[in-house]
Amino acid sequence: MSDSIHYRRFTGADIDAAHALTVELKWPHRAEDWAFVAPLGTGFVAVRDSRVIGTVLCWKYGERASSLGMVIVSPKHQGSGIGRRLMEMALDELGARATMLHATPAGLPLYEKLGFSQVGTLDQHQGAALQPALLELPARERLRPLGVNDAPRLVELASQASGVDRTSVLPPLLDVAEGIGLDRDGELIGFALFRRFGRGRAIGPVVAPRDENLVRAKALIGHWLASNPGMFIRIDTPGDSGLTAWLESLGLVRVDSVIKMTRHPELLPAVDDEPFAQFAIINQAIG
């Protein structure tokens, strides 16, 4: 079978075929979700008899970091080395960078063979949210709508909290998302974005100062839940975020947990001591 398969770069013309693969696997992605992430990076496809049967996308963040995702092989062609070949092409494209991905149990053995190691987990919460209780923010702090002049500060906060350069990702995301900011005496110290995704809406990224009771992160997330009661919402949070019980109490059930993996993690800065933390990611592909 492998002799009849050829590989080439992903192009915009492949979006419909790629979307068909996600439909086949019952992933929630819309064609519009593919159309958003694909131009931010590059990718490769496996083709047999003029049909796309496998995909991988990858993204570069500055000179030291990257991520890859949308690693898909049609069920009829799994087990024939297509996924590994696509991964190898993406890793060659990314070069000597720390590379992050989120792995299902099925993909874990392949990723480990390619040099990835486990560095954490990610919880997928979703459901029709209930109305959250009103939270009192610390003195001199308030929520406010984001404006066009906030973009540089959002990039700074997102980069600091995640440990990767978000210059190439945040501005395009702001074009398709609504935003709420956390302001302290005129300085933006946190934010949460809200956008269409899959079956409904997604919250993320969420960046906020660390605090013992997670009041700031909950207030940012709670703003979107309160504004959209009963809407189907998804949010992907680090496994150690501390938000699981609170989200589930509001109807956002943890439906899945995947493994965060990194290749060359030594190239990434430590973020545990940063004053800001990322409490929800953009999505499982670009982090």
C-alpha positions in Angstrom: 0.0 0.0 0.0 2.8 2.4 0.8 4.0 2.4 -2.8 0.8 4.0 -3.9 0.9 6.8 -1.3 2.7 10.1 -1.9 3.2 13.0 0.4 3.2 16.7 -0.2 2.7 20.0 1.5 -0.8 21.0 2.9 -2.5 23.7 0.9 -5.7 25.7 1.3 -7.3 23.5 -1.3 -7.0 20.6 1.2 -9.2 22.1 3.8 -12.4 20.4 2.7 -10.7 17.0 2.5 -9.0 17.5 5.9 -12.4 18.4 7.4 -13.9 15.2 5.9 -11.2 13.2 7.8 -12.2 14.9 11.1 -15.9 14.2 10.4 -14.9 10.5 9.7 -13.2 10.4 13.1 -16.1 12.3 14.8 -13.9 15.2 15.8 -15.9 18.4 16.4 -13.8 20.7 14.0 -15.7 22.7 11.4 -14.1 23.5 8.0 -13.8 27.1 9.4 -11.7 25.8 12.3 -9.3 24.2 9.8 -9.3 27.5 7.8 -8.2 29.4 10.9 -5.3 27.2 12.1 -3.9 26.1 8.7 -2.6 29.5 7.5 -0.9 30.1 10.8 1.7 27.4 10.1 2.4 24.7 7.5 1.6 21.1 7.1 1.7 17.9 5.0 -0.8 15.4 3.6 -0.7 11.8 2.6 -2.5 11.1 -0.7 -3.7 7.9 -2.3 -5.6 7.7 -5.5 -6.0 11.5 -5.5 -7.6 11.4 -2.0 -6.2 12.9 1.1 -5.9 10.1 3.7 -3.6 11.7 6.3 -2.7 15.2 7.6 -0.4 16.9 10.0 -0.1 20.6 10.7 2.8 22.4 12.5 3.5 25.9 13.8 6.7 27.9 14.7 6.8 30.3 17.6 10.0 32.3 17.3 13.3 30.5 17.1 12.9 28.1 20.0 9.4 26.8 20.2 6.8 25.1 18.0 3.8 22.8 18.1 2.2 20.2 15.9 -1.3 18.8 15.7 -4.2 17.6 13.5 -2.3 14.3 13.1 -5.0 12.3 11.4 -4.9 9.1 9.3 -8.1 7.7 7.8 -9.2 4.6 9.8 -8.9 2.4 6.7 -5.2 3.3 6.3 -4.0 3.3 9.9 -1.2 0.9 10.9 0.8 1.3 7.7 3.3 3.9 8.9 1.5 7.0 7.4 1.2 8.8 10.7 4.9 8.3 11.5 6.0 9.6 8.0 3.8 12.7 8.4 5.3 13.3 11.9 8.8 13.0 10.6 8.1 15.5 7.8 6.7 18.0 10.3 9.6 17.6 12.7 12.1 18.1 9.8 10.2 21.3 9.0 10.3 22.6 12.6 14.0 21.9 13.0 15.9 22.4 16.3 12.9 23.7 18.3 11.1 22.6 21.4 8.0 21.0 20.0 4.7 20.5 21.9 1.7 18.3 21.2 -1.3 16.8 23.0 -1.4 13.0 22.7 -4.2 10.5 22.9 -3.3 7.1 24.4 -3.3 5.6 20.9 -0.6 8.1 19.6 1.5 7.9 22.7 3.9 5.0 21.7 4.7 6.7 18.3 5.4 10.1 19.9 7.7 8.5 22.5 9.6 6.8 19.8 10.1 10.2 18.1 11.6 11.7 21.2 8.6 13.2 23.0 8.3 13.0 26.7 5.3 13.5 29.0 5.2 16.9 30.7 1.6 17.2 31.9 -2.0 16.6 31.1 -4.9 18.6 29.6 -8.5 18.3 30.5 -11.3 18.9 28.0 -14.5 20.3 29.6 -17.7 20.9 27.7 -21.4 21.3 28.1 -24.3 23.7 28.5 -23.0 26.0 31.2 -25.0 27.1 34.2 -25.0 30.6 35.6 -21.9 31.0 37.8 -22.0 32.8 41.2 -20.7 36.4 41.2 -17.1 36.6 42.3 -15.6 39.5 44.1 -12.3 40.7 42.6 -9.5 42.2 44.6 -9.6 45.9 45.3 -8.7 48.1 42.3 -9.3 45.3 39.8 -12.2 45.1 37.3 -13.2 43.3 34.1 -13.4 45.4 31.0 -13.9 44.8 27.2 -10.7 44.4 25.2 -9.8 47.1 22.6 -7.6 47.2 19.6 -4.8 48.9 21.5 -4.6 46.0 23.9 -3.1 43.6 21.4 0.6 44.1 22.3 -0.1 43.6 26.0 -2.1 40.4 25.2 0.8 39.0 23.3 3.1 39.8 26.2 0.8 38.2 28.8 0.2 35.1 26.6 3.9 34.6 25.9 4.9 35.0 29.5 2.3 32.6 30.8 2.8 29.9 28.2 6.6 30.2 27.8 6.3 30.5 24.0 6.2 33.5 21.7 2.6 34.2 20.8 3.3 37.1 18.3 2.1 35.1 15.3 -1.0 33.6 17.0 -2.7 36.2 19.1 -3.4 38.9 16.5 -5.2 36.5 14.0 -7.1 35.0 17.0 -8.3 38.5 18.0 -9.8 38.9 14.6 -12.2 36.0 15.2 -12.7 36.2 18.9 -14.4 38.4 21.5 -12.3 39.3 24.6 -12.6 40.4 28.2 -9.7 41.8 30.1 -8.8 42.0 33.8 -7.6 45.5 34.6 -5.8 46.8 37.7 -5.4 50.5 38.0 -5.3 50.9 34.2 -2.9 48.0 33.6 -4.1 44.8 31.8 -3.2 41.8 34.0 -5.3 39.0 32.5 -7.8 38.1 29.7 -10.0 35.5 28.3 -11.1 35.1 24.6 -14.3 33.6 23.4 -15.0 32.3 19.8 -16.9 29.9 17.6 -15.5 26.4 17.6 -16.9 23.0 16.8 -20.5 22.4 18.1 -20.7 25.8 19.9 -18.2 28.2 21.5 -14.8 27.9 23.1 -13.1 29.8 25.9 -9.4 30.3 25.5 -6.8 31.2 26.0 -7.3 32.4 29.6 -4.4 34.1 31.3 -4.5 35.5 34.8 -2.3 36.2 37.9 -1.8 33.3 40.2 -3.9 33.4 43.4 -4.8 30.9 46.0 -8.5 30.7 45.3 -8.3 31.2 41.5 -10.7 34.1 41.8 -9.3 36.0 38.8 -9.3 33.0 36.4 -12.8 32.1 37.5 -14.0 35.6 37.1 -12.7 35.8 33.5 -14.2 32.4 32.6 -17.4 33.2 34.5 -17.9 36.3 32.5 -18.4 34.3 29.3 -20.5 31.6 31.1 -22.8 34.3 32.6 -23.1 36.0 29.2 -24.1 32.8 27.4 -26.3 30.7 29.8 -27.2 27.3 28.3 -24.9 27.6 25.3 -22.7 24.6 24.5 -19.2 25.7 25.5 -15.8 24.0 25.5 -12.7 24.9 27.5 -9.4 23.0 27.6 -7.5 23.5 30.9 -4.1 22.2 32.2 -4.6 19.2 34.4 -3.1 21.0 37.4 -5.1 24.2 36.9 -7.3 23.6 39.9 -10.4 24.4 37.9 -11.9 21.0 37.4 -14.3 20.7 40.3 -15.5 24.3 39.7 -16.1 23.8 36.0 -18.0 20.5 36.6 -20.2 22.2 39.2 -21.3 24.6 36.4 -22.1 21.8 33.9 -18.8 21.8 32.0 -18.1 18.1 32.4 -14.6 16.7 31.9 -15.1 14.5 28.9 -11.5 13.7 28.1 -8.0 14.0 29.3 -4.9 14.0 27.0 -1.2 14.0 27.6 0.9 17.0 27.0 4.2 16.1 25.5 7.3 18.0 24.5 10.4 17.2 22.4 13.5 19.1 23.5 11.8 20.6 26.6 15.1 21.9 27.8 14.8 24.7 25.2 11.7 26.1 26.9 11.8 28.6 29.8 10.4 27.6 33.1 7.0 29.3 33.8 6.1 27.9 37.2 7.5 31.0 38.9 5.9 33.5 36.5 3.3 35.8 38.1 0.9 34.9 35.3 -0.5 31.5 34.4 -2.3 30.0 31.4 -5.5 28.6 32.8 -6.9 27.5 29.4 -5.3 27.0 26.0 -6.4 28.2 22.5 -6.8 24.6 21.3 -5.0 21.3 21.4 -3.1 22.0 18.2 -1.5 25.4 18.8 -1.6 25.3 22.6 
